[in-house]
């Protein structure tokens, strides 16, 4: 909610509090999500250097629990930072890994028109703006 309200400092604080609670409870499933949101808020605060290691931590967490949904988003964010830093080869590699992860998700998502609008879940996923940005960079 804080991210949507553009209260990035509160988003970082809330993410830290949530991560601590999840850690105390031994609840790992949303740790990568919380870290991703914290890193995103840090980037939006203009702190890409502080966000980078948080994205890396989120990546490790996502890999440990097999969360491909978070992994592609984290890889795309890391690629953007590397591109901004001028590390084009590293950005290209990260983006390629994000694309592979998106391809895996799409291949394992129903292609039948199961939504009320007659669009398949696969088509809906591939049509998400963030997915399109990774799959078709400008």
C-alpha contacts under 8 A as a table, 3 or more apart, distances in Angstrom:
res1	aa1	res2	aa2	distance
1	X	4	X	5.15
1	X	5	X	6.26
1	X	11	X	7.82
2	X	5	X	4.99
2	X	6	X	6.09
2	X	7	X	5.03
2	X	8	X	6.44
2	X	10	X	6.14
2	X	11	X	5.01
3	X	6	X	4.86
3	X	7	X	5.82
3	X	8	X	5.74
3	X	11	X	5.84
3	X	41	X	6.73
4	X	7	X	7.62
7	X	10	X	5.50
7	X	11	X	6.29
8	X	11	X	4.81
8	X	12	X	6.27
8	X	41	X	5.01
8	X	42	X	7.07
8	X	44	X	6.86
8	X	45	X	6.39
9	X	12	X	5.22
9	X	13	X	6.37
9	X	41	X	7.27
9	X	42	X	7.85
9	X	45	X	7.55
10	X	13	X	4.99
10	X	14	X	5.95
11	X	14	X	5.10
11	X	15	X	6.00
11	X	37	X	7.64
11	X	38	X	6.53
11	X	41	X	6.26
12	X	15	X	5.10
12	X	16	X	6.22
12	X	37	X	7.83
12	X	38	X	4.93
12	X	39	X	7.84
12	X	41	X	6.14
12	X	42	X	6.94
13	X	16	X	5.16
13	X	17	X	6.26
14	X	17	X	5.07
14	X	18	X	6.02
15	X	18	X	5.05
15	X	19	X	5.96
15	X	34	X	5.52
15	X	35	X	6.89
15	X	37	X	7.06
15	X	38	X	5.54
16	X	19	X	5.16
16	X	20	X	6.16
16	X	34	X	8.00
16	X	38	X	7.56
17	X	20	X	5.17
17	X	21	X	6.28
18	X	21	X	5.09
18	X	22	X	6.12
18	X	34	X	7.13
19	X	22	X	5.09
19	X	23	X	6.00
19	X	31	X	6.15
19	X	34	X	6.41
19	X	35	X	7.53
20	X	23	X	5.01
20	X	24	X	6.16
21	X	24	X	5.12
21	X	25	X	6.20
22	X	25	X	5.13
22	X	26	X	5.98
22	X	27	X	4.84
22	X	28	X	6.60
22	X	30	X	7.80
22	X	31	X	6.99
23	X	26	X	5.04
23	X	27	X	6.14
23	X	28	X	7.10
24	X	27	X	7.67
27	X	30	X	7.37
27	X	31	X	7.71
28	X	31	X	5.35
28	X	61	X	8.00
28	X	65	X	7.87
29	X	32	X	7.43
29	X	65	X	7.01
30	X	33	X	5.10
30	X	34	X	6.29
31	X	34	X	5.20
31	X	35	X	6.17
31	X	58	X	7.28
31	X	61	X	6.68
32	X	35	X	5.10
32	X	36	X	5.97
32	X	57	X	7.67
32	X	58	X	4.39
32	X	59	X	6.87
32	X	60	X	7.93
32	X	61	X	5.17
32	X	62	X	5.30
32	X	70	X	6.94
33	X	36	X	5.09
33	X	37	X	6.24
33	X	58	X	7.21
33	X	70	X	6.60
34	X	37	X	5.18
34	X	38	X	6.15
34	X	58	X	7.98
35	X	38	X	5.00
35	X	39	X	6.09
35	X	54	X	6.19
35	X	55	X	6.76
35	X	57	X	7.20
35	X	58	X	5.17
36	X	39	X	5.16
36	X	40	X	6.07
36	X	54	X	7.25
36	X	55	X	5.90
36	X	58	X	5.74
36	X	70	X	7.92
36	X	74	X	6.61
37	X	40	X	4.97
37	X	41	X	6.14
38	X	41	X	5.11
38	X	42	X	6.22
38	X	51	X	7.70
38	X	54	X	7.47
39	X	42	X	4.98
39	X	43	X	6.23
39	X	50	X	7.75
39	X	51	X	4.45
39	X	52	X	7.09
39	X	54	X	5.50
39	X	55	X	5.78
40	X	43	X	5.12
40	X	44	X	6.26
40	X	51	X	6.99
41	X	44	X	5.00
41	X	45	X	6.22
42	X	45	X	4.97
42	X	46	X	6.53
42	X	47	X	5.21
42	X	48	X	6.59
42	X	50	X	6.78
42	X	51	X	5.35
43	X	46	X	5.02
43	X	47	X	4.97
43	X	48	X	4.72
43	X	50	X	7.89
43	X	51	X	5.84
44	X	47	X	7.19
47	X	50	X	5.36
47	X	51	X	6.18
48	X	51	X	4.84
48	X	52	X	6.07
48	X	81	X	6.92
49	X	52	X	5.48
49	X	53	X	7.67
50	X	53	X	6.48
50	X	54	X	7.16
51	X	54	X	5.19
51	X	55	X	6.17
52	X	55	X	5.12
52	X	56	X	6.31
52	X	78	X	6.86
52	X	81	X	7.49
53	X	56	X	4.85
53	X	57	X	6.14
54	X	57	X	4.99
54	X	58	X	6.14
55	X	58	X	4.91
55	X	59	X	6.07
55	X	74	X	6.22
55	X	77	X	7.69
55	X	78	X	6.84
56	X	59	X	4.93
56	X	60	X	6.35
56	X	78	X	7.95
57	X	60	X	5.18
57	X	61	X	6.28
58	X	61	X	5.05
58	X	62	X	6.06
58	X	74	X	7.15
59	X	62	X	5.10
59	X	63	X	6.09
59	X	70	X	7.93
59	X	71	X	6.04
59	X	74	X	6.20
59	X	75	X	7.44
60	X	63	X	5.13
60	X	64	X	6.10
61	X	64	X	5.14
61	X	65	X	6.52
62	X	65	X	5.49
62	X	66	X	5.83
62	X	67	X	4.86
62	X	68	X	7.04
62	X	70	X	6.22
62	X	71	X	5.74
63	X	66	X	4.92
63	X	67	X	6.26
63	X	68	X	7.55
63	X	71	X	7.00
64	X	67	X	7.86
67	X	70	X	5.61
67	X	71	X	6.14
68	X	71	X	4.73
68	X	72	X	6.19
68	X	101	X	6.34
68	X	102	X	7.94
68	X	105	X	7.27
69	X	72	X	6.06
69	X	73	X	7.02
69	X	105	X	7.66
70	X	73	X	5.31
70	X	74	X	6.16
71	X	74	X	5.10
71	X	75	X	6.03
71	X	98	X	7.33
71	X	101	X	7.49
72	X	75	X	5.12
72	X	76	X	6.11
72	X	97	X	7.57
72	X	98	X	4.44
72	X	99	X	7.28
72	X	101	X	5.78
72	X	102	X	6.42
73	X	76	X	5.15
73	X	77	X	6.28
73	X	98	X	7.26
74	X	77	X	5.10
74	X	78	X	6.20
75	X	78	X	5.09
75	X	79	X	6.08
75	X	94	X	5.62
75	X	95	X	6.53
75	X	97	X	7.09
75	X	98	X	5.45
76	X	79	X	4.99
76	X	80	X	6.29
76	X	94	X	6.78
76	X	95	X	5.72
76	X	98	X	6.02
76	X	134	X	6.67
77	X	80	X	5.11
77	X	81	X	6.45
78	X	81	X	5.16
78	X	82	X	6.20
78	X	91	X	7.36
78	X	94	X	7.01
79	X	82	X	5.06
79	X	83	X	6.06
79	X	90	X	7.18
79	X	91	X	4.18
79	X	92	X	6.98
79	X	93	X	7.90
79	X	94	X	5.30
79	X	95	X	5.75
80	X	83	X	5.05
80	X	84	X	6.23
80	X	91	X	6.73
81	X	84	X	5.07
81	X	85	X	6.20
81	X	91	X	7.77
82	X	85	X	4.96
82	X	86	X	6.25
82	X	87	X	5.06
82	X	88	X	6.69
82	X	90	X	6.47
82	X	91	X	5.09
83	X	86	X	5.06
83	X	87	X	5.48
83	X	88	X	5.35
83	X	90	X	7.94
83	X	91	X	5.43
84	X	87	X	7.49
87	X	90	X	5.54
87	X	91	X	6.17
88	X	91	X	4.95
88	X	92	X	5.98
89	X	92	X	5.05
89	X	93	X	6.22
90	X	93	X	5.08
90	X	94	X	6.19
91	X	94	X	5.16
91	X	95	X	6.04
92	X	95	X	5.12
92	X	96	X	6.07
93	X	96	X	5.07
93	X	97	X	6.28
94	X	97	X	5.08
94	X	98	X	6.20
95	X	98	X	4.91
95	X	99	X	6.14
95	X	134	X	6.77
96	X	99	X	5.00
96	X	100	X	6.20
97	X	100	X	5.06
97	X	101	X	6.25
98	X	101	X	5.09
98	X	102	X	6.19
98	X	134	X	7.28
99	X	102	X	4.96
99	X	103	X	6.02
99	X	134	X	6.64
99	X	135	X	6.11
100	X	103	X	5.00
100	X	104	X	6.19
101	X	104	X	5.05
101	X	105	X	6.29
102	X	105	X	5.09
102	X	106	X	6.09
102	X	131	X	7.50
103	X	106	X	5.06
103	X	107	X	6.01
104	X	107	X	5.11
104	X	108	X	6.33
105	X	108	X	5.21
105	X	109	X	6.17
106	X	109	X	5.10
106	X	122	X	5.52
106	X	125	X	7.31
106	X	126	X	7.19
107	X	122	X	7.91
109	X	121	X	6.39
109	X	122	X	5.25
110	X	120	X	6.64
110	X	121	X	5.83
110	X	122	X	5.84
111	X	120	X	5.04
111	X	121	X	6.27
111	X	122	X	5.33
111	X	123	X	7.17
112	X	119	X	7.70
112	X	120	X	5.05
112	X	121	X	7.38
113	X	117	X	7.96
113	X	118	X	4.67
113	X	119	X	4.80
113	X	120	X	4.05
113	X	121	X	7.21
114	X	118	X	6.25
114	X	119	X	6.67
114	X	120	X	5.59
114	X	121	X	6.86
115	X	118	X	5.32
115	X	119	X	5.66
115	X	120	X	6.29
115	X	121	X	7.00
116	X	119	X	7.51
119	X	123	X	6.39
119	X	124	X	6.50
120	X	123	X	5.18
120	X	124	X	6.17
121	X	124	X	5.01
121	X	125	X	6.06
122	X	125	X	5.13
122	X	126	X	6.14
123	X	126	X	5.10
123	X	127	X	5.99
124	X	127	X	5.12
124	X	128	X	6.55
125	X	128	X	5.47
125	X	131	X	7.37
126	X	131	X	5.95
126	X	132	X	6.57
127	X	131	X	6.78
127	X	132	X	6.20
128	X	131	X	5.23
128	X	132	X	6.16
129	X	132	X	5.09
129	X	133	X	6.13
130	X	133	X	5.07
130	X	134	X	6.48
131	X	134	X	5.27
131	X	135	X	6.14
132	X	135	X	5.02
132	X	136	X	5.62
132	X	137	X	7.73
133	X	136	X	5.34
133	X	137	X	5.26
133	X	138	X	7.82
134	X	137	X	5.71
